[in-house]
Amino acid sequence: MNKQIALQDLGFKDYKQTWDYQEMLFKDIVDTKIKNRREEAGLQTKNHFLFVEHPHVYTLGKSGDLSHLLLNEEQLITKGATFYKINRGGDITYHGPGQVVGYPILDLENFFTDIHKYLRFLEEMIILTLAEYGLKAARSKGETGVWLDVDTPFARKICAMGVRASRWVTMHGFALNVNTNLGYFDHIIPCGIRGKAVTSLNVELGVKEVDMSAVKEKLLKHFMHLFEAEFL
């Protein structure tokens, strides 16, 4: 089992270009697994972790409802945003500047073969990171992602998640609101969940801006511990 993970920070990058790059890395891992099974090649599969920040974009998961996007094509252009229907789970979400987006592209057979455990570990990584900023985050029953003040009238989501997995290979991932313009969430029903707010780290801390690189360092530290992995 290969527990080494190639880490890349793609910086500020177009959503579709990043999605295509994910698909390429994903296919490479799947092709290696197919070759191993057909030819008993014994090749080691790779793992990747991508950090990225996207221009304004709305993405709808394969089980999502298009009516949860509250803008038409002309309004999207006015807002400087794009829209994609994509192949992850979950409903609609927003990505944009000031958000830490992470895409682990892992062969889970290098770690454990349990998708639910994988999602819980991603959530735990976020929860542990937010705890370092003095925030008590938690899971909300039946709603993937990470929340503050769960089970209260003030419940608000700070991190959305949506993944795809095939042959135990993952792609897509999580989006943590750090310095995000929350106004863009007003144009969707986030994750298809009505009546609950969205928040960001800078808002919760009452500061103008949080150091994104420091957040990434904390996320990687907790990911490495949870998955018993090593970053390259």
C-alpha positions as a Markdown table, in Angstrom:
| # | Residue | x | y | z |
|---|---|---|---|---|
| 1 | Met | 0.0 | 0.0 | 0.0 |
| 2 | Asn | 1.3 | 3.4 | -1.0 |
| 3 | Lys | 0.5 | 6.1 | 1.6 |
| 4 | Gln | 2.5 | 8.8 | 0.0 |
| 5 | Ile | 0.5 | 11.6 | -1.5 |
| 6 | Ala | 1.7 | 14.1 | -4.1 |
| 7 | Leu | 0.7 | 17.6 | -3.0 |
| 8 | Gln | 0.0 | 20.4 | -5.5 |
| 9 | Asp | -1.3 | 23.9 | -4.8 |
| 10 | Leu | -2.7 | 25.0 | -8.2 |
| 11 | Gly | -3.3 | 28.6 | -6.9 |
| 12 | Phe | -6.2 | 30.5 | -8.6 |
| 13 | Lys | -7.5 | 28.3 | -11.4 |
| 14 | Asp | -10.5 | 27.9 | -13.7 |
| 15 | Tyr | -13.0 | 25.3 | -12.5 |
| 16 | Lys | -13.3 | 23.4 | -15.8 |
| 17 | Gln | -9.5 | 23.3 | -16.2 |
| 18 | Thr | -9.1 | 21.9 | -12.7 |
| 19 | Trp | -11.9 | 19.4 | -13.2 |
| 20 | Asp | -10.2 | 18.1 | -16.4 |
| 21 | Tyr | -6.9 | 17.8 | -14.5 |
| 22 | Gln | -8.6 | 15.9 | -11.8 |
| 23 | Glu | -10.1 | 13.5 | -14.4 |
| 24 | Met | -6.7 | 12.9 | -15.9 |
| 25 | Leu | -5.1 | 12.0 | -12.5 |
| 26 | Phe | -8.2 | 9.9 | -11.6 |
| 27 | Lys | -8.0 | 8.0 | -14.9 |
| 28 | Asp | -4.3 | 7.3 | -14.5 |
| 29 | Ile | -4.9 | 5.6 | -11.1 |
| 30 | Val | -7.9 | 3.6 | -12.4 |
| 31 | Asp | -5.9 | 2.5 | -15.5 |
| 32 | Thr | -3.1 | 1.3 | -13.2 |
| 33 | Lys | -5.6 | -0.7 | -11.1 |
| 34 | Ile | -7.1 | -2.3 | -14.3 |
| 35 | Lys | -3.7 | -3.2 | -15.6 |
| 36 | Asn | -2.8 | -4.8 | -12.2 |
| 37 | Arg | -5.9 | -6.9 | -12.2 |
| 38 | Arg | -5.7 | -8.0 | -15.8 |
| 39 | Glu | -2.0 | -8.6 | -16.0 |
| 40 | Glu | -1.1 | -9.0 | -12.3 |
| 41 | Ala | 1.4 | -6.2 | -13.0 |
| 42 | Gly | 1.9 | -5.3 | -9.3 |
| 43 | Leu | 2.2 | -1.6 | -10.1 |
| 44 | Gln | 1.9 | 0.9 | -7.3 |
| 45 | Thr | -1.0 | 3.3 | -7.5 |
| 46 | Lys | -0.5 | 7.0 | -7.0 |
| 47 | Asn | -2.3 | 9.4 | -4.6 |
| 48 | His | -2.8 | 13.2 | -5.1 |
| 49 | Phe | -4.0 | 16.1 | -3.1 |
| 50 | Leu | -4.8 | 19.3 | -4.9 |
| 51 | Phe | -5.4 | 22.7 | -3.3 |
| 52 | Val | -7.1 | 25.3 | -5.5 |
| 53 | Glu | -9.0 | 28.6 | -5.4 |
| 54 | His | -11.6 | 29.1 | -8.1 |
| 55 | Pro | -13.1 | 32.1 | -9.8 |
| 56 | His | -16.9 | 32.4 | -9.1 |
| 57 | Val | -18.6 | 29.2 | -10.1 |
| 58 | Tyr | -21.7 | 27.2 | -9.2 |
| 59 | Thr | -21.5 | 23.4 | -9.5 |
| 60 | Leu | -24.4 | 20.9 | -9.3 |
| 61 | Gly | -23.9 | 17.3 | -8.3 |
| 62 | Lys | -25.4 | 14.4 | -10.3 |
| 63 | Ser | -28.3 | 14.0 | -7.8 |
| 64 | Gly | -28.9 | 17.7 | -7.5 |
| 65 | Asp | -31.9 | 19.8 | -8.5 |
| 66 | Leu | -31.3 | 22.5 | -11.1 |
| 67 | Ser | -34.1 | 24.6 | -9.5 |
| 68 | His | -31.7 | 25.2 | -6.6 |
| 69 | Leu | -29.8 | 27.6 | -8.9 |
| 70 | Leu | -31.7 | 30.9 | -8.6 |
| 71 | Leu | -29.9 | 32.6 | -11.5 |
| 72 | Asn | -30.5 | 32.4 | -15.2 |
| 73 | Glu | -27.7 | 32.5 | -17.8 |
| 74 | Glu | -27.8 | 36.3 | -18.2 |
| 75 | Gln | -27.7 | 36.8 | -14.4 |
| 76 | Leu | -24.8 | 34.4 | -14.1 |
| 77 | Ile | -22.8 | 36.6 | -16.6 |
| 78 | Thr | -23.8 | 39.7 | -14.6 |
| 79 | Lys | -22.4 | 38.1 | -11.5 |
| 80 | Gly | -19.2 | 37.1 | -13.3 |
| 81 | Ala | -20.0 | 33.4 | -12.5 |
| 82 | Thr | -20.1 | 30.2 | -14.4 |
| 83 | Phe | -22.1 | 27.0 | -13.9 |
| 84 | Tyr | -21.3 | 23.3 | -14.3 |
| 85 | Lys | -23.3 | 20.1 | -13.8 |
| 86 | Ile | -20.7 | 17.7 | -12.6 |
| 87 | Asn | -20.1 | 14.0 | -11.6 |
| 88 | Arg | -19.8 | 14.2 | -7.9 |
| 89 | Gly | -22.4 | 13.4 | -5.3 |
| 90 | Gly | -24.5 | 16.1 | -3.5 |
| 91 | Asp | -26.5 | 19.1 | -4.7 |
| 92 | Ile | -25.5 | 22.6 | -5.7 |
| 93 | Thr | -22.7 | 24.6 | -4.1 |
| 94 | Tyr | -20.6 | 27.7 | -4.8 |
| 95 | His | -16.8 | 28.1 | -5.2 |
| 96 | Gly | -15.0 | 31.4 | -5.3 |
| 97 | Pro | -12.1 | 33.6 | -4.1 |
| 98 | Gly | -11.3 | 33.3 | -0.5 |
| 99 | Gln | -12.3 | 29.6 | -0.3 |
| 100 | Val | -9.9 | 26.8 | 0.4 |
| 101 | Val | -10.9 | 24.0 | -2.0 |
| 102 | Gly | -9.2 | 20.6 | -1.6 |
| 103 | Tyr | -9.4 | 17.6 | -4.0 |
| 104 | Pro | -7.9 | 14.4 | -2.7 |
| 105 | Ile | -7.5 | 11.9 | -5.6 |
| 106 | Leu | -6.7 | 8.8 | -3.7 |
| 107 | Asp | -6.7 | 5.1 | -4.2 |
| 108 | Leu | -8.5 | 4.2 | -1.1 |
| 109 | Glu | -7.2 | 0.6 | -1.3 |
| 110 | Asn | -3.9 | 2.3 | -0.1 |
| 111 | Phe | -5.7 | 3.4 | 3.1 |
| 112 | Phe | -9.1 | 1.7 | 3.7 |
| 113 | Thr | -12.1 | 0.7 | 1.6 |
| 114 | Asp | -14.9 | 2.5 | 3.2 |
| 115 | Ile | -16.4 | 5.6 | 1.6 |
| 116 | His | -18.4 | 6.6 | 4.7 |
| 117 | Lys | -15.2 | 6.5 | 6.8 |
| 118 | Tyr | -13.5 | 8.6 | 4.1 |
| 119 | Leu | -16.1 | 11.3 | 4.3 |
| 120 | Arg | -16.1 | 11.3 | 8.1 |
| 121 | Phe | -12.3 | 11.7 | 8.0 |
| 122 | Leu | -12.6 | 14.7 | 5.7 |
| 123 | Glu | -15.1 | 16.2 | 8.1 |
| 124 | Glu | -12.9 | 15.4 | 11.1 |
| 125 | Met | -10.0 | 17.2 | 9.3 |
| 126 | Ile | -12.1 | 20.3 | 9.1 |
| 127 | Ile | -13.4 | 20.1 | 12.6 |
| 128 | Leu | -9.9 | 19.7 | 14.0 |
| 129 | Thr | -8.7 | 22.6 | 12.0 |
| 130 | Leu | -11.5 | 24.9 | 13.1 |
| 131 | Ala | -10.8 | 23.9 | 16.7 |
| 132 | Glu | -7.4 | 25.5 | 16.3 |
| 133 | Tyr | -9.2 | 28.8 | 15.7 |
| 134 | Gly | -11.3 | 28.3 | 18.8 |
| 135 | Leu | -14.5 | 27.2 | 16.9 |
| 136 | Lys | -16.5 | 24.2 | 17.9 |
| 137 | Ala | -17.6 | 22.7 | 14.6 |
| 138 | Ala | -19.6 | 19.5 | 14.2 |
| 139 | Arg | -21.4 | 17.2 | 11.8 |
| 140 | Ser | -25.2 | 17.6 | 11.1 |
| 141 | Lys | -27.1 | 14.3 | 11.0 |
| 142 | Gly | -27.9 | 13.4 | 7.4 |
| 143 | Glu | -26.1 | 16.4 | 6.0 |
| 144 | Thr | -22.5 | 15.9 | 4.7 |
| 145 | Gly | -20.2 | 18.7 | 5.6 |
| 146 | Val | -19.2 | 20.7 | 8.6 |
| 147 | Trp | -21.4 | 23.1 | 10.6 |
| 148 | Leu | -21.5 | 25.5 | 13.6 |
| 149 | Asp | -24.2 | 25.6 | 16.2 |
| 150 | Val | -25.8 | 22.3 | 15.0 |
| 151 | Asp | -29.3 | 21.6 | 16.2 |
| 152 | Thr | -30.0 | 25.2 | 17.0 |
| 153 | Pro | -31.9 | 28.0 | 15.1 |
| 154 | Phe | -28.4 | 29.5 | 14.4 |
| 155 | Ala | -27.0 | 26.4 | 12.5 |
| 156 | Arg | -24.7 | 27.5 | 9.7 |
| 157 | Lys | -22.5 | 25.6 | 7.3 |
| 158 | Ile | -18.8 | 26.5 | 6.9 |
| 159 | Cys | -17.6 | 23.6 | 4.8 |
| 160 | Ala | -19.3 | 21.8 | 1.9 |
| 161 | Met | -18.3 | 18.3 | 0.6 |
| 162 | Gly | -19.0 | 16.3 | -2.4 |
| 163 | Val | -17.0 | 13.3 | -3.8 |
| 164 | Arg | -17.0 | 10.8 | -6.6 |
| 165 | Ala | -15.5 | 7.3 | -6.1 |
| 166 | Ser | -15.1 | 4.5 | -8.6 |
| 167 | Arg | -13.0 | 1.4 | -8.1 |
| 168 | Trp | -12.1 | 2.9 | -4.7 |
| 169 | Val | -10.5 | 5.9 | -6.4 |
| 170 | Thr | -11.8 | 9.3 | -5.2 |
| 171 | Met | -12.1 | 12.8 | -6.7 |
| 172 | His | -13.7 | 16.1 | -6.0 |
| 173 | Gly | -13.6 | 16.9 | -2.2 |
| 174 | Phe | -14.3 | 19.8 | 0.1 |
| 175 | Ala | -14.7 | 23.6 | 0.1 |
| 176 | Leu | -13.9 | 25.5 | 3.3 |
| 177 | Asn | -15.1 | 29.1 | 3.5 |
| 178 | Val | -12.2 | 31.1 | 4.8 |
| 179 | Asn | -12.5 | 34.7 | 3.4 |
| 180 | Thr | -15.4 | 33.9 | 1.1 |
| 181 | Asn | -17.9 | 36.5 | -0.3 |
| 182 | Leu | -21.0 | 34.9 | 1.3 |
| 183 | Gly | -23.3 | 37.0 | -0.9 |
| 184 | Tyr | -22.8 | 34.5 | -3.7 |
| 185 | Phe | -24.6 | 31.8 | -1.7 |
| 186 | Asp | -27.8 | 34.0 | -1.8 |
| 187 | His | -28.2 | 32.9 | -5.4 |
| 188 | Ile | -28.6 | 29.2 | -4.7 |
| 189 | Ile | -30.2 | 26.9 | -2.2 |
| 190 | Pro | -26.8 | 25.6 | -0.8 |
| 191 | Cys | -26.6 | 21.8 | -1.0 |
| 192 | Gly | -30.4 | 21.8 | -1.4 |
| 193 | Ile | -30.9 | 22.7 | 2.2 |
| 194 | Arg | -33.4 | 25.4 | 2.9 |
| 195 | Gly | -33.6 | 27.7 | 5.9 |
| 196 | Lys | -30.0 | 27.3 | 7.1 |
| 197 | Ala | -27.2 | 29.9 | 6.8 |
| 198 | Val | -23.7 | 29.7 | 5.4 |
| 199 | Thr | -20.7 | 31.3 | 7.1 |
| 200 | Ser | -16.9 | 31.7 | 6.8 |
| 201 | Leu | -13.9 | 31.6 | 9.1 |
| 202 | Asn | -13.2 | 35.3 | 8.9 |
| 203 | Val | -16.8 | 36.2 | 9.8 |
| 204 | Glu | -16.8 | 33.8 | 12.7 |
| 205 | Leu | -13.5 | 35.3 | 14.0 |
| 206 | Gly | -14.6 | 38.8 | 13.4 |
| 207 | Val | -11.6 | 39.7 | 11.2 |
| 208 | Lys | -11.2 | 41.0 | 7.7 |
| 209 | Glu | -9.0 | 38.2 | 6.5 |
| 210 | Val | -7.6 | 34.9 | 7.7 |
| 211 | Asp | -4.2 | 33.7 | 6.4 |
| 212 | Met | -5.2 | 31.0 | 3.8 |
| 213 | Ser | -1.7 | 29.4 | 3.8 |
| 214 | Ala | -2.0 | 28.9 | 7.6 |
| 215 | Val | -5.4 | 27.2 | 7.2 |
| 216 | Lys | -3.9 | 24.9 | 4.5 |
| 217 | Glu | -1.0 | 23.9 | 6.8 |
| 218 | Lys | -3.5 | 22.9 | 9.5 |
| 219 | Leu | -5.7 | 21.0 | 7.1 |
| 220 | Leu | -2.7 | 19.0 | 5.8 |
| 221 | Lys | -1.4 | 18.3 | 9.4 |
| 222 | His | -4.8 | 16.7 | 10.4 |
| 223 | Phe | -5.2 | 14.9 | 7.1 |
| 224 | Met | -1.8 | 13.4 | 7.4 |
| 225 | His | -2.5 | 12.2 | 10.9 |
| 226 | Leu | -6.0 | 10.8 | 10.2 |
| 227 | Phe | -4.9 | 8.9 | 7.0 |
| 228 | Glu | -1.5 | 8.0 | 8.3 |
| 229 | Ala | -0.2 | 9.5 | 5.1 |
| 230 | Glu | 3.0 | 11.3 | 4.0 |
| 231 | Phe | 2.9 | 14.3 | 1.6 |
| 232 | Leu | 5.5 | 14.6 | -1.1 |
